[in-house]
Amino acid sequence: MGVLDIEATISKAPQANSDSERDVGEVVEANEITRKYGTTQRGLSGRHVQLMAIAGAIGTGLFVGIGNSLSKAGPLSVLLAYIIYPTLFIWPCNMCVAEMATHLPIRGSIYEFASRYVDPAFGFALGWTYFFASSMLYCAEISAVATVMEYWNLDVNPAVWVALVIVVCVFLNVFAVKWYGESEFIFGCTKLLLIIGLCLLTFITMLGGNPKHDRYGFRYWDHGNAMHEYYTTGVTGNFLGFWSVITYAAFSVAGPDMIALATGEIRNPRRNIPRVARMVFFRSIGFYVMGVLGVGIICSSRDSRLLGAIQDGAAGSAASPWVIGITNLGINGLASLVNVLILLSGWSCGNAYLYSASRTLYSLALDRQAPRLFLKCTKAGNPIYAVMTVSLIGCITFLVASNAAVTVFDWFVSLCTCGFVISYLFMICTWIGWNRGLKAQGISRDSLHWKAPLMPYAAYVGVVMGCLVLLFLGFDVFVPFDVKGFVTSYFGLAFAAFVYILWKVVKRTKPVKPADMDFWSGKEEVDAECSIWEVDGVDKPTTFMGRIWDKMW
């Protein structure tokens, strides 16, 4: 059975009378959906998803916004936060999603799994909360591009740059998914090269390789500058400074969402999903840790321009600690180049989350949790109406026409951060439900296609860490009370609770009992499709360079 039949994996296990009746009904429904609406296609290779997951969320946050955290908390707090948050929260989430998706690599996987293993209302809430968060991040990166463009002091309304970004992102997403993958691959490589280049620059200059021949080393970490007091004084102030960076890391560091959303469009999923999950964490954290370490070395966290840059509305690289450090060293000519690369980073991140938000809407429609209109795909396999809907939501970013672009950026950062943390927390809870069901039905995890390490303990650690992040998201908006800050910091919680209760009341759903969890609907069709790639020689590199690249990724 081919690609067009994979929608048969959309199960209605709790309502079916028997497995055979359910499977036959789903195949008939899936074929009807395919005939009427079309379907997405498996056009993404492992390297596409690797770069999407590693670099997809590396936008202006790591290059510009990180300066705000550096000034609040100091370089050591920033470094620790970017190590601890991904290790205790993002890595467990990656493992949870990958284990379930490798067993059943279907379209809309994580939302379908939440409905199967926890509660249909839980799956509905996860899908719509993630859609909200990814749409807000799409808006955030569009506004960030408008902010970066202001660096050149062009006499142009920022709304022009917003319109240009939206048009280009739609163009890249409406073409065949393989072209989206190639464009994001190129964008991703550019961002990773930028990080590597800036880190090499930091290493060389800290040893004296700069116009001033100044061997500054870790000078900016001395004299009590490694950790700053924030919001209050003493040890408590240092502690809160650290948590202020944790909450910003929650915005900056990507989770397993790209892996989950690309499950239905990646070639050879049983091979590539575990490889992506195992390697993407270490590579992405490596880049993030190198980046934040370099920022704390090359730029003083006490620099007056850094302290006032974002709050005073300074734009682009004027707020970037990299450019401040480069300027302080007397290196001329790099500011504009770095700004162009920062611009591409924000553009790429917006492009990636237009993809993720549109695929989320498509998945919700597949599961009858959004209008069926969003199932409509082009011949190239793109959900055209879903893409256009997210693009229309992006038009909210035209607020930059009447507000400072950096202010609009801050609003969207707060809105999307809460939504992403809730979404990742829901994904881990889905795995916990999955594990309960496996035990209840006597299914050994050793029999799965891939078994995630350090489970279930890593999942429990992830739940605790996720709850702590949600608790600290807006700790600094209460005294004095900031209405705008409170709403943008915690709106995601209210939204998730609302959509969960809505579906619970409307559909009168009940939690799925472990003994009744459905692990098999659609697996026969997926197994048949995956067997295409399991034939010797299929989807494996044939050239020497291809084999080298395959080993690297």
ZAGUTOR-115361 format. One line per 8 residues: number of its first residue (from 1); their letters; for each residue x, y, z of C-alpha. Coordinates in nm, 2 decimals, decimal comma, padded with zeros to 4 digits. Layout:
<kolros>
NUM	A	X:Y:Z | ...
</kolros>
This chain:
<kolros>
1	MGVLDIEA	00,00:00,00:00,00 | 00,14:00,34:-00,10 | 00,18:00,69:00,04 | -00,18:00,78:-00,05 | -00,32:00,53:00,20 | -00,14:00,65:00,51 | -00,43:00,86:00,63 | -00,59:00,52:00,72
9	TISKAPQA	-00,39:00,56:01,04 | -00,63:00,81:01,18 | -00,80:00,59:01,43 | -01,14:00,61:01,61 | -01,06:00,32:01,85 | -01,28:00,42:02,14 | -01,59:00,43:01,91 | -01,52:00,12:01,70
17	NSDSERDV	-01,69:-00,21:01,77 | -01,40:-00,42:01,64 | -01,06:-00,38:01,50 | -01,15:-00,52:01,16 | -01,46:-00,29:01,12 | -01,25:00,01:01,23 | -00,96:-00,07:00,98 | -01,19:-00,12:00,69
25	GEVVEANE	-01,38:00,19:00,76 | -01,06:00,40:00,80 | -00,92:00,28:00,47 | -01,24:00,37:00,29 | -01,24:00,71:00,46 | -00,87:00,77:00,39 | -00,91:00,68:00,02 | -01,21:00,92:00,00
33	ITRKYGTT	-01,01:01,20:00,17 | -00,72:01,14:-00,08 | -00,95:01,14:-00,38 | -01,13:01,46:-00,27 | -00,85:01,66:-00,11 | -00,51:01,51:-00,21 | -00,24:01,44:00,05 | 00,10:01,55:00,16
41	QRGLSGRH	00,40:01,35:00,04 | 00,72:01,21:00,18 | 00,96:01,46:00,02 | 01,19:01,53:00,32 | 01,52:01,34:00,37 | 01,70:01,28:00,69 | 01,93:01,57:00,63 | 01,63:01,80:00,57
49	VQLMAIAG	01,48:01,71:00,91 | 01,81:01,73:01,09 | 01,87:02,08:00,97 | 01,51:02,18:01,03 | 01,52:02,05:01,39 | 01,87:02,20:01,46 | 01,85:02,53:01,29 | 01,47:02,58:01,24
57	AIGTGLFV	01,43:02,78:01,56 | 01,76:02,96:01,55 | 01,63:03,30:01,47 | 01,71:03,64:01,59 | 01,66:03,53:01,95 | 02,00:03,37:01,98 | 02,18:03,66:01,80 | 01,99:03,97:01,92
65	GIGNSLSK	01,75:03,89:02,20 | 02,01:03,70:02,40 | 02,16:04,03:02,49 | 01,87:04,11:02,72 | 01,93:03,79:02,92 | 02,30:03,86:02,93 | 02,24:04,20:03,08 | 01,99:04,07:03,33
73	AGPLSVLL	02,16:03,76:03,46 | 02,53:03,76:03,35 | 02,73:03,51:03,13 | 02,75:03,22:03,37 | 02,37:03,22:03,43 | 02,31:03,23:03,06 | 02,55:02,94:03,00 | 02,40:02,72:03,28
81	AYIIYPTL	02,04:02,79:03,17 | 02,12:02,69:02,81 | 02,27:02,36:02,93 | 02,01:02,27:03,20 | 01,68:02,36:03,02 | 01,75:02,15:02,71 | 01,90:01,86:02,90 | 01,62:01,82:03,16
89	FIWPCNMC	01,33:01,92:02,93 | 01,40:01,91:02,56 | 01,60:01,59:02,55 | 01,33:01,38:02,73 | 01,07:01,53:02,51 | 01,27:01,44:02,20 | 01,31:01,08:02,32 | 00,94:01,04:02,40
97	VAEMATHL	00,82:01,17:02,06 | 01,07:00,97:01,87 | 00,99:00,64:02,03 | 00,62:00,67:01,96 | 00,67:00,81:01,61 | 00,91:00,53:01,51 | 00,65:00,27:01,61 | 00,38:00,45:01,40
105	PIRGSIYE	00,51:00,72:01,17 | 00,18:00,87:01,06 | 00,07:01,22:00,96 | -00,04:01,42:01,27 | 00,14:01,16:01,48 | 00,18:01,34:01,82 | -00,18:01,48:01,82 | -00,32:01,14:01,73
113	FASRYVDP	-00,11:00,97:01,99 | -00,24:01,21:02,26 | -00,59:01,12:02,17 | -00,51:00,75:02,17 | -00,31:00,73:02,49 | -00,45:01,00:02,71 | -00,78:01,15:02,61 | -00,93:01,28:02,28
121	AFGFALGW	-00,97:01,62:02,45 | -00,60:01,61:02,55 | -00,51:01,56:02,18 | -00,73:01,84:02,07 | -00,58:02,08:02,33 | -00,22:01,98:02,23 | -00,29:02,03:01,86 | -00,45:02,37:01,90
129	TYFFASSM	-00,21:02,49:02,16 | 00,08:02,40:01,94 | -00,09:02,57:01,65 | -00,13:02,89:01,85 | 00,23:02,88:01,97 | 00,38:02,82:01,63 | 00,16:03,09:01,47 | 00,28:03,34:01,73
137	LYCAEISA	00,65:03,24:01,67 | 00,59:03,29:01,30 | 00,47:03,64:01,38 | 00,76:03,70:01,62 | 01,02:03,62:01,36 | 00,85:03,84:01,10 | 00,85:04,13:01,34 | 01,21:04,05:01,42
145	VATVMEYW	01,31:04,08:01,06 | 01,14:04,42:01,05 | 01,34:04,52:01,36 | 01,67:04,41:01,20 | 01,60:04,60:00,88 | 01,59:04,92:01,09 | 01,96:04,89:01,14 | 02,02:05,06:00,81
153	NLDVNPAV	01,80:05,35:00,90 | 01,60:05,32:00,57 | 01,31:05,56:00,54 | 01,06:05,28:00,48 | 00,77:05,18:00,70 | 00,84:04,85:00,87 | 00,52:04,71:00,73 | 00,69:04,68:00,39
161	WVALVIVV	00,94:04,43:00,53 | 00,66:04,24:00,70 | 00,48:04,21:00,36 | 00,80:04,10:00,19 | 00,87:03,83:00,44 | 00,52:03,69:00,43 | 00,52:03,67:00,05 | 00,86:03,49:00,03
169	CVFLNVFA	00,76:03,24:00,30 | 00,43:03,16:00,12 | 00,62:03,12:-00,20 | 00,86:02,87:-00,04 | 00,58:02,68:00,14 | 00,35:02,65:-00,16 | 00,60:02,48:-00,38 | 00,66:02,10:-00,34
177	VKWYGESE	00,78:02,01:00,00 | 01,12:01,90:-00,14 | 01,18:02,26:-00,24 | 01,08:02,37:00,11 | 01,33:02,12:00,25 | 01,61:02,25:00,03 | 01,54:02,61:00,11 | 01,54:02,54:00,48
185	FIFGCTKL	01,85:02,33:00,44 | 02,04:02,62:00,28 | 01,90:02,87:00,54 | 02,00:02,63:00,82 | 02,35:02,58:00,69 | 02,39:02,96:00,68 | 02,29:03,00:01,04 | 02,51:02,73:01,16
193	LLIIGLCL	02,81:02,88:00,97 | 02,73:03,21:01,13 | 02,74:03,06:01,48 | 03,06:02,88:01,40 | 03,22:03,19:01,25 | 03,13:03,41:01,55 | 03,26:03,15:01,79 | 03,59:03,12:01,60
201	LTFITMLG	03,61:03,50:01,60 | 03,56:03,50:01,98 | 03,83:03,24:02,03 | 04,08:03,42:01,82 | 04,02:03,76:01,96 | 04,02:03,65:02,32 | 04,37:03,52:02,27 | 04,48:03,86:02,13
209	GNPKHDRY	04,40:03,82:01,76 | 04,24:04,16:01,73 | 04,34:04,51:01,62 | 04,41:04,61:01,98 | 04,61:04,29:02,05 | 04,41:04,27:02,37 | 04,42:03,92:02,54 | 04,10:03,98:02,72
217	GFRYWDHG	04,01:03,61:02,79 | 03,74:03,57:03,05 | 03,78:03,93:03,17 | 03,41:04,00:03,16 | 03,34:03,72:03,41 | 03,56:03,87:03,68 | 03,47:04,10:03,97 | 03,13:03,95:04,04
225	NAMHEYYT	03,00:03,98:03,68 | 02,95:03,61:03,61 | 02,61:03,62:03,77 | 02,39:03,92:03,82 | 02,12:03,99:04,08 | 01,78:04,03:03,91 | 01,45:04,15:04,06 | 01,59:04,13:04,41
233	TGVTGNFL	01,93:04,11:04,58 | 02,16:03,84:04,72 | 02,14:03,47:04,64 | 01,77:03,50:04,56 | 01,85:03,77:04,30 | 02,11:03,54:04,14 | 01,86:03,25:04,15 | 01,59:03,46:03,98
241	GFWSVITY	01,84:03,59:03,73 | 01,91:03,23:03,63 | 01,54:03,16:03,59 | 01,49:03,46:03,38 | 01,73:03,31:03,13 | 01,56:02,97:03,16 | 01,24:03,12:03,04 | 01,41:03,29:02,75
249	AAFSVAGP	01,58:02,96:02,66 | 01,23:02,82:02,64 | 01,17:03,06:02,35 | 01,51:03,00:02,18 | 01,57:02,63:02,20 | 01,37:02,41:01,96 | 01,19:02,10:02,08 | 01,08:01,78:01,90
257	DMIALATG	00,81:01,96:01,71 | 00,99:01,96:01,38 | 01,05:01,58:01,41 | 00,69:01,51:01,51 | 00,54:01,72:01,23 | 00,78:01,59:00,96 | 00,70:01,23:01,06 | 00,45:01,19:00,78
265	EIRNPRRN	00,67:01,35:00,52 | 01,01:01,21:00,59 | 01,15:00,93:00,38 | 01,24:00,60:00,55 | 01,09:00,71:00,88 | 01,19:00,40:01,08 | 01,55:00,46:01,01 | 01,56:00,84:01,00
273	IPRVARMV	01,34:00,93:01,30 | 01,57:00,76:01,56 | 01,88:00,90:01,40 | 01,74:01,25:01,40 | 01,63:01,22:01,76 | 01,96:01,08:01,88 | 02,18:01,33:01,71 | 01,98:01,65:01,68
281	FFRSIGFY	01,98:01,72:02,05 | 02,36:01,70:02,09 | 02,43:01,90:01,78 | 02,17:02,17:01,85 | 02,28:02,20:02,22 | 02,64:02,21:02,10 | 02,56:02,51:01,88 | 02,36:02,68:02,14
289	VMGVLGVG	02,62:02,63:02,42 | 02,90:02,75:02,19 | 02,69:03,05:02,10 | 02,60:03,16:02,45 | 02,95:03,10:02,58 | 03,09:03,31:02,30 | 02,85:03,59:02,37 | 02,94:03,60:02,73
297	IICSSRDS	03,31:03,62:02,65 | 03,32:03,87:02,37 | 03,07:04,12:02,52 | 03,06:04,27:02,87 | 02,72:04,20:03,04 | 02,76:04,55:03,19 | 02,79:04,73:02,86 | 02,56:05,03:02,87
305	RLLGAIQD	02,45:04,98:02,51 | 02,35:04,63:02,58 | 02,16:04,72:02,90 | 01,95:04,98:02,71 | 01,94:04,84:02,36 | 01,62:04,64:02,36 | 01,43:04,85:02,62 | 01,51:05,18:02,44
313	GAAGSAAS	01,40:05,03:02,11 | 01,73:05,01:01,94 | 01,72:04,79:01,63 | 01,90:04,51:01,47 | 02,27:04,45:01,54 | 02,27:04,76:01,76 | 02,11:04,53:02,02 | 02,33:04,23:01,94
321	PWVIGITN	02,61:04,15:02,19 | 02,82:04,01:01,91 | 02,83:04,34:01,72 | 02,89:04,54:02,04 | 03,18:04,31:02,12 | 03,32:04,33:01,77 | 03,29:04,71:01,77 | 03,47:04,73:02,11
329	LGINGLAS	03,76:04,54:01,97 | 03,80:04,80:01,68 | 03,71:04,55:01,40 | 03,55:04,75:01,12 | 03,32:04,63:00,84 | 03,16:04,33:01,01 | 02,84:04,49:01,15 | 02,65:04,50:00,82
337	LVNVLILL	02,76:04,15:00,73 | 02,65:04,01:01,06 | 02,32:04,20:01,04 | 02,25:04,04:00,70 | 02,31:03,69:00,84 | 02,09:03,77:01,14 | 01,82:03,89:00,90 | 01,84:03,55:00,71
345	SGWSCGNA	01,82:03,37:01,04 | 01,49:03,54:01,14 | 01,36:03,49:00,79 | 01,44:03,12:00,80 | 01,28:03,07:01,14 | 00,96:03,23:01,02 | 00,97:03,00:00,71 | 01,01:02,70:00,93
353	YLYSASRT	00,72:02,78:01,16 | 00,49:02,87:00,87 | 00,55:02,50:00,77 | 00,49:02,37:01,12 | 00,18:02,57:01,19 | 00,02:02,48:00,85 | 00,10:02,11:00,90 | -00,05:02,12:01,25
361	LYSLALDR	-00,37:02,26:01,10 | -00,37:01,99:00,84 | -00,32:01,72:01,10 | -00,61:01,86:01,31 | -00,83:01,85:01,00 | -00,73:01,49:00,94 | -00,85:01,41:01,29 | -01,18:01,60:01,25
369	QAPRLFLK	-01,07:01,86:01,50 | -01,05:02,14:01,24 | -01,26:02,21:00,93 | -01,21:01,96:00,65 | -01,13:02,25:00,42 | -00,77:02,25:00,55 | -00,71:01,90:00,41 | -00,70:02,04:00,06
377	CTKAGNPI	-00,35:01,98:-00,09 | -00,19:02,08:-00,42 | -00,06:01,82:-00,66 | 00,28:01,89:-00,51 | 00,15:01,78:-00,16 | 00,11:02,11:00,01 | -00,19:02,19:00,23 | -00,27:02,51:00,04
385	YAVMTVSL	-00,55:02,65:00,26 | -00,37:02,57:00,58 | -00,06:02,76:00,45 | -00,27:03,06:00,35 | -00,46:03,07:00,69 | -00,13:03,08:00,88 | -00,01:03,35:00,64 | -00,32:03,56:00,72
393	IGCITFLV	-00,25:03,52:01,09 | 00,09:03,65:01,02 | -00,07:03,98:00,90 | -00,12:04,06:01,27 | 00,25:04,16:01,25 | 00,15:04,47:01,06 | 00,11:04,62:01,41 | 00,47:04,73:01,35
401	ASNAAVTV	00,33:05,00:01,13 | 00,20:05,18:01,44 | 00,43:05,04:01,72 | 00,80:04,99:01,75 | 00,90:04,66:01,58 | 01,10:04,55:01,88 | 00,80:04,60:02,11 | 00,58:04,39:01,89
409	FDWFVSLC	00,85:04,12:01,88 | 00,85:04,11:02,27 | 00,47:04,06:02,27 | 00,49:03,76:02,04 | 00,79:03,61:02,23 | 00,59:03,60:02,55 | 00,28:03,46:02,38 | 00,46:03,18:02,20
417	TCGFVISY	00,69:03,07:02,48 | 00,41:02,97:02,72 | 00,24:02,78:02,43 | 00,55:02,58:02,34 | 00,63:02,48:02,70 | 00,28:02,35:02,74 | 00,29:02,17:02,41 | 00,62:01,99:02,50
425	LFMICTWI	00,49:01,91:02,84 | 00,18:01,75:02,68 | 00,40:01,55:02,45 | 00,59:01,40:02,75 | 00,26:01,32:02,93 | 00,14:01,15:02,61 | 00,45:00,91:02,63 | 00,37:00,84:03,00
433	GWNRGLKA	00,02:00,74:02,89 | 00,17:00,53:02,61 | 00,40:00,35:02,86 | 00,11:00,28:03,09 | -00,08:00,12:02,80 | 00,22:-00,09:02,69 | 00,25:-00,23:03,05 | -00,13:-00,29:03,08
441	QGISRDSL	-00,13:-00,49:02,75 | 00,18:-00,68:02,82 | 00,38:-00,53:02,53 | 00,75:-00,51:02,60 | 00,93:-00,19:02,49 | 01,22:-00,42:02,38 | 00,99:-00,54:02,10 | 00,94:-00,18:01,96
449	HWKAPLMP	01,12:-00,06:01,64 | 01,32:00,17:01,87 | 01,34:00,21:02,24 | 01,43:00,54:02,39 | 01,70:00,54:02,66 | 01,66:00,64:03,03 | 01,29:00,60:03,03 | 01,06:00,64:03,22
457	YAAYVGVV	01,28:00,84:03,46 | 01,38:01,10:03,20 | 01,01:01,16:03,12 | 00,93:01,22:03,49 | 01,22:01,47:03,51 | 01,09:01,64:03,20 | 00,74:01,68:03,36 | 00,89:01,84:03,67
465	MGCLVLLF	01,11:02,07:03,47 | 00,83:02,18:03,24 | 00,60:02,27:03,54 | 00,88:02,47:03,70 | 00,94:02,67:03,37 | 00,56:02,75:03,35 | 00,57:02,86:03,72 | 00,86:03,10:03,66
473	LGFDVFVP	00,75:03,23:03,31 | 00,61:03,57:03,44 | 00,75:03,59:03,80 | 00,86:03,95:03,74 | 00,51:04,09:03,63 | 00,34:04,06:03,97 | 00,53:04,33:04,18 | 00,46:04,59:04,05
481	FDVKGFVT	00,17:04,42:03,86 | 00,20:04,45:03,49 | -00,13:04,37:03,31 | 00,03:04,35:02,96 | 00,31:04,13:03,09 | 00,08:03,90:03,28 | -00,15:03,85:02,98 | 00,13:03,78:02,73
489	SYFGLAFA	00,32:03,56:02,98 | 00,03:03,33:03,08 | -00,22:03,36:02,80 | -00,11:03,01:02,67 | -00,22:02,85:02,99 | -00,57:03,00:02,96 | -00,59:02,90:02,60 | -00,48:02,54:02,66
497	AFVYILWK	-00,73:02,50:02,94 | -01,01:02,66:02,73 | -00,97:02,43:02,43 | -00,94:02,12:02,65 | -01,26:02,20:02,84 | -01,43:02,30:02,52 | -01,37:01,96:02,35 | -01,43:01,78:02,68
505	VVKRTKPV	-01,78:01,93:02,71 | -01,88:01,93:02,34 | -01,76:01,57:02,27 | -01,80:01,43:02,63 | -01,47:01,25:02,60 | -01,33:01,02:02,87 | -00,97:00,93:02,95 | -00,85:00,63:02,76
513	KPADMDFW	-00,80:00,32:02,98 | -00,46:00,16:02,95 | -00,61:-00,17:02,85 | -00,81:-00,01:02,57 | -00,53:00,20:02,41 | -00,49:00,14:02,04 | -00,13:00,07:01,94 | -00,20:-00,10:01,61
521	SGKEEVDA	-00,45:00,08:01,39 | -00,27:00,19:01,07 | 00,05:00,00:01,15 | -00,01:-00,26:00,87 | -00,03:00,02:00,61 | 00,28:00,20:00,75 | 00,47:-00,13:00,76 | 00,39:-00,19:00,40
529	ECSIWEVD	00,51:00,16:00,30 | 00,83:00,14:00,51 | 00,92:-00,19:00,35 | 01,00:00,01:00,04 | 01,30:00,17:00,21 | 01,40:-00,15:00,40 | 01,49:-00,32:00,07 | 01,87:-00,33:00,05
537	GVDKPTTF	02,02:-00,04:-00,13 | 01,70:00,18:-00,13 | 01,74:00,53:00,00 | 02,11:00,47:00,08 | 02,38:00,69:-00,06 | 02,58:00,55:-00,35 | 02,86:00,79:-00,38 | 03,17:00,83:-00,15
545	MGRIWDKM	03,07:01,19:-00,05 | 02,71:01,08:00,00 | 02,82:00,81:00,24 | 03,04:01,05:00,43 | 02,75:01,30:00,46 | 02,52:01,01:00,57 | 02,76:00,92:00,85 | 02,79:01,28:00,96
553	W	02,41:01,31:00,99
</kolros>
